[in-house]
Amino acid sequence: MRFYKNCLYCDDALSGRTDKKFCDVQCKSAYQYQQSKLQPERFYNKVDNQLKLNRKILKEFNKGGKVTLRAELLMDQGFNPNFFTHYWKNHKGEVYLFVYEYGFLKIKENNKTKYLLILWQNYMEHKSHE
C-alpha cells in the first residue's frame, strides 16, 4: 500500500490517516474533475451534446413552424444531420428526421442542397405511411 504525504491536488502536507490522499472534499472533487477532463469524451456525452446543439440550431431557424433554408446555414452553426432522435415518413415516402420536436428533410432546390424544417404535429404520432 502506498502512503501519500501530500495532497494529490494542492500538494499541501497531509495529516491524519496514513492512507489519506486529499486535504478535504473540495480537493478530492477538484482532483477527480481534473482527471475526468484528461479522459477522452465519452460516446454518450458526444451524442448528447450534438443532439442538444442540433435542437438549439433547428429551434433558432424554425420560429414559424415551417421554413426552407440553405444547408450551409445549418452546417456553419455546427449542425450534424447524422444525429437525430426519430423519424417520420409521410404519405409521399419522404423521411423527415427529428431532433425531438424539430424535424428536417434534406432537399435539392435549384441544384442547391437545402433543408425543409418543420415542427412535430400530433397527427404524426399515428402509424407512418408505409
Rosetta silent file (secondary structure, phi, psi, omega in degrees, C-alpha in Angstrom):
SEQUENCE: MRFYKNCLYCDDALSGRTDKKFCDVQCKSAYQYQQSKLQPERFYNKVDNQLKLNRKILKEFNKGGKVTLRAELLMDQGFNPNFFTHYWKNHKGEVYLFVYEYGFLKIKENNKTKYLLILWQNYMEHKSHE
SCORE:     score description
SCORE:     0.000 S_00000001
   1 L     0.000  136.634 -178.669    0.000    0.000    0.000 S_00000001
   2 L   -93.034  137.139  178.510    1.314    3.455   -0.916 S_00000001
   3 L  -107.239  132.611 -179.535    1.247    6.259    1.620 S_00000001
   4 L   -99.401  136.720  178.885    0.813    9.848    0.444 S_00000001
   5 L  -101.971  -18.920 -179.980    2.489   12.677    2.330 S_00000001
   6 E  -130.432  153.747  178.153    0.955   15.485    0.279 S_00000001
   7 L   -60.780  134.551  179.767   -2.492   16.157   -1.162 S_00000001
   8 L   -65.856  -22.011 -177.870   -2.787   14.824   -4.717 S_00000001
   9 L   -96.630  -56.576 -173.682   -4.495   18.047   -5.810 S_00000001
  10 L  -100.549   -8.340  177.366   -2.949   21.022   -3.995 S_00000001
  11 L    70.406   12.430  174.532    0.248   19.346   -2.740 S_00000001
  12 L   -69.994  154.068  177.624   -0.266   20.589    0.839 S_00000001
  13 E   -65.076  141.978 -179.899    1.060   18.362    3.626 S_00000001
  14 L  -102.472  148.111  172.843   -1.480   15.855    4.910 S_00000001
  15 L  -132.520  155.641 -179.355   -2.201   14.942    8.489 S_00000001
  16 L   113.192 -140.625 -177.645   -4.376   12.198    9.848 S_00000001
  17 L   -57.445  149.282 -178.911   -4.735    8.697    8.467 S_00000001
  18 L   -71.938  -22.091 -179.756   -1.702    7.214    6.756 S_00000001
  19 L   -99.047   12.438 -179.145   -3.694    6.361    3.611 S_00000001
  20 L   -67.019  138.237 -177.732   -5.186    9.854    3.238 S_00000001
  21 L  -114.427  -21.679 -174.400   -4.841   11.291   -0.304 S_00000001
  22 L  -133.667  153.624  177.705   -6.577   14.697   -0.105 S_00000001
  23 L   -65.026  -47.035 -174.380   -6.809   17.637    2.310 S_00000001
  24 L  -155.867 -178.700 -177.640  -10.581   17.882    2.111 S_00000001
  25 H   -67.702  -29.315  178.289  -13.582   17.077   -0.050 S_00000001
  26 H   -65.159  -43.287  178.327  -13.001   20.165   -2.246 S_00000001
  27 H   -66.810  -38.384  178.847   -9.502   18.940   -3.208 S_00000001
  28 H   -63.190  -45.814 -179.216  -10.839   15.432   -3.815 S_00000001
  29 H   -64.976  -44.558 -179.702  -13.622   16.756   -6.045 S_00000001
  30 H   -62.856  -39.911  179.056  -11.298   19.121   -7.929 S_00000001
  31 H   -64.155  -45.695 -179.729   -8.798   16.303   -8.496 S_00000001
  32 H   -64.685  -37.736  177.360  -11.489   13.946   -9.821 S_00000001
  33 H   -64.641  -44.947  178.887  -12.812   16.683  -12.133 S_00000001
  34 H   -59.838  -42.911  179.647   -9.280   17.363  -13.390 S_00000001
  35 H   -66.772  -37.468 -179.961   -8.735   13.654  -14.057 S_00000001
  36 H   -66.550  -31.616  178.704  -12.046   13.334  -15.914 S_00000001
  37 H   -68.822  -24.284  179.724  -11.003   16.188  -18.223 S_00000001
  38 H   -78.166  -20.815 -179.271   -7.906   14.185  -19.197 S_00000001
  39 L   -80.450  147.927  175.905  -10.061   11.266  -20.360 S_00000001
  40 L   -63.452  149.053 -178.507  -11.479   11.264  -23.894 S_00000001
  41 L   -59.530  133.748  179.811  -15.093   12.420  -24.075 S_00000001
  42 L   -67.794  147.271 -178.520  -17.473    9.529  -23.544 S_00000001
  43 H   -55.315  -43.982  179.804  -19.532    8.474  -26.555 S_00000001
  44 H   -55.964  -45.254 -178.474  -22.781    9.159  -24.685 S_00000001
  45 H   -65.456  -39.128  178.913  -21.669   12.747  -23.980 S_00000001
  46 H   -60.740  -47.670 -179.274  -20.674   13.316  -27.613 S_00000001
  47 H   -64.352  -47.774 -178.406  -24.077   12.154  -28.856 S_00000001
  48 H   -61.089  -43.557  179.514  -25.992   14.038  -26.171 S_00000001
  49 H   -64.564  -39.612  179.836  -24.076   17.264  -26.802 S_00000001
  50 H   -68.921  -39.365  177.104  -24.625   17.034  -30.567 S_00000001
  51 H   -61.769  -43.104  179.271  -28.359   16.373  -30.116 S_00000001
  52 H   -63.079  -42.364  178.784  -28.637   19.416  -27.852 S_00000001
  53 H   -65.666  -45.134  178.233  -26.753   21.563  -30.357 S_00000001
  54 H   -57.309  -46.198 -179.062  -28.867   20.285  -33.289 S_00000001
  55 H   -61.867  -44.156  179.888  -32.086   21.036  -31.401 S_00000001
  56 H   -59.940  -44.123 -179.178  -30.904   24.525  -30.481 S_00000001
  57 H   -66.051  -46.421  179.775  -29.991   25.284  -34.114 S_00000001
  58 H   -62.802  -40.213  178.984  -33.261   23.912  -35.528 S_00000001
  59 H   -63.625  -41.501 -179.384  -35.265   25.843  -32.947 S_00000001
  60 H   -62.933  -39.802 -176.469  -33.407   29.052  -33.773 S_00000001
  61 H   -88.150  -16.246 -175.606  -34.058   28.775  -37.510 S_00000001
  62 L  -116.158   70.167 -179.014  -37.624   27.431  -37.339 S_00000001
  63 L   -82.455  -22.857 -176.082  -39.642   30.030  -35.471 S_00000001
  64 L   -97.957   -5.325  178.726  -42.679   29.821  -37.745 S_00000001
  65 L   103.636  -25.990  177.310  -43.207   26.050  -37.878 S_00000001
  66 E  -156.659  127.059 -178.600  -42.040   25.508  -41.455 S_00000001
  67 E  -155.510  149.617  174.969  -39.089   27.012  -43.301 S_00000001
  68 E  -116.136  133.046  178.324  -36.648   26.129  -46.087 S_00000001
  69 E  -147.720  161.754 -179.132  -33.041   27.215  -45.880 S_00000001
  70 E   -64.580  142.509 -178.950  -29.624   26.502  -47.331 S_00000001
  71 H   -58.902  -37.823 -177.910  -27.718   23.605  -45.787 S_00000001
  72 H   -58.648  -34.266  179.351  -24.650   25.799  -45.200 S_00000001
  73 H   -59.065  -42.364  178.980  -26.604   27.983  -42.764 S_00000001
  74 H   -72.465  -46.961 -175.933  -27.173   24.983  -40.516 S_00000001
  75 H   -62.164  -38.086  179.725  -23.727   23.434  -41.015 S_00000001
  76 H   -62.437  -23.839  178.787  -21.940   26.702  -40.235 S_00000001
  77 L   -87.489   -7.919 -179.697  -23.617   26.638  -36.821 S_00000001
  78 L   105.249    7.347  179.261  -22.387   23.095  -36.104 S_00000001
  79 L   -63.353  136.602  176.709  -25.491   21.166  -37.159 S_00000001
  80 L  -128.267  108.668 -175.625  -24.849   17.481  -37.894 S_00000001
  81 L   -68.617   -7.230  177.794  -27.743   15.698  -39.685 S_00000001
  82 L   -79.534   -7.424 -179.876  -26.414   12.279  -38.616 S_00000001
  83 L  -113.198  112.205 -179.447  -27.643   12.912  -35.073 S_00000001
  84 L  -150.385  164.337 -175.779  -31.417   12.727  -34.624 S_00000001
  85 L   -97.093  -32.506 -178.664  -33.904   11.163  -32.200 S_00000001
  86 E  -165.164  179.142  179.752  -36.528    9.662  -34.513 S_00000001
  87 E  -138.226  164.779  175.667  -38.068    9.896  -37.960 S_00000001
  88 E  -140.987  133.297 -179.288  -41.452   10.255  -39.614 S_00000001
  89 E  -108.736  124.770 -179.156  -42.368    9.109  -43.116 S_00000001
  90 L   -85.753  179.353 -177.241  -45.128   10.991  -44.928 S_00000001
  91 L   -65.978  -18.420  176.943  -47.590    9.623  -47.499 S_00000001
  92 L   -85.404   -5.371 -178.274  -45.174   10.580  -50.336 S_00000001
  93 L    89.073    4.536  177.702  -42.488    8.382  -48.790 S_00000001
  94 L   -76.245  136.145 -178.017  -40.332   11.317  -47.688 S_00000001
  95 E  -106.095  112.502  175.609  -38.497   10.627  -44.442 S_00000001
  96 E   -90.091  131.322  175.113  -38.223   13.562  -42.055 S_00000001
  97 E   -95.969  143.815 -176.791  -35.587   13.212  -39.371 S_00000001
  98 E  -123.969  144.806  167.067  -36.344   14.769  -35.998 S_00000001
  99 E  -114.619   95.313 -172.275  -34.369   16.116  -33.088 S_00000001
 100 L    57.726 -115.070 -175.437  -37.121   15.872  -30.500 S_00000001
 101 L   -92.354   -1.408 -178.233  -39.889   18.163  -31.812 S_00000001
 102 E  -104.968  120.913 -177.009  -37.866   19.782  -34.619 S_00000001
 103 E  -108.420  157.857  177.581  -37.816   17.975  -37.953 S_00000001
 104 E  -147.380  147.504  178.782  -35.766   18.358  -41.099 S_00000001
 105 E  -133.096  124.708  178.323  -35.803   16.980  -44.625 S_00000001
 106 E   -77.858  127.840 -179.802  -32.834   17.290  -46.980 S_00000001
 107 E  -134.206  162.559  172.323  -33.971   18.524  -50.393 S_00000001
 108 E  -110.460  127.406  178.880  -32.454   19.759  -53.665 S_00000001
 109 E  -139.580  121.609 -176.395  -33.804   23.067  -54.925 S_00000001
 110 L    54.711   41.074  178.457  -32.273   24.908  -57.900 S_00000001
 111 L    63.864   20.217  177.462  -29.353   22.483  -57.746 S_00000001
 112 E  -119.828  143.582  176.928  -28.578   23.536  -54.159 S_00000001
 113 E   -79.884  127.322  179.465  -28.800   21.396  -51.028 S_00000001
 114 E  -134.291  170.008  174.325  -31.366   22.770  -48.618 S_00000001
 115 E  -125.311  134.041  172.347  -33.284   21.648  -45.573 S_00000001
 116 E   -95.382  118.994 -178.209  -37.010   21.900  -45.064 S_00000001
 117 E  -102.687  135.977  179.136  -37.587   22.430  -41.346 S_00000001
 118 E  -136.958  170.221  173.781  -40.868   21.521  -39.677 S_00000001
 119 E  -108.819  146.828  176.444  -42.327   21.076  -36.210 S_00000001
 120 L   -60.486  136.472  179.124  -43.716   17.794  -34.872 S_00000001
 121 L  -120.543  153.560 -177.906  -47.505   17.627  -35.197 S_00000001
 122 H   -56.625  -38.058 -177.694  -49.985   15.433  -33.320 S_00000001
 123 H   -64.507  -18.930  179.573  -51.082   13.599  -36.469 S_00000001
 124 H   -72.213  -16.388 -179.788  -47.510   12.308  -36.886 S_00000001
 125 H   -68.158  -26.027  179.519  -47.937   10.132  -33.796 S_00000001
 126 L   -70.882  163.123 -176.707  -50.149    7.790  -35.768 S_00000001
 127 L   -49.629  132.325  176.341  -48.559    4.986  -37.769 S_00000001
 128 L   -62.707  150.676  175.559  -46.281    6.274  -40.508 S_00000001
 129 L   -72.225  126.968 -177.612  -47.412    5.635  -44.063 S_00000001
 130 L   -93.275    0.000    0.000  -45.548    2.587  -45.325 S_00000001
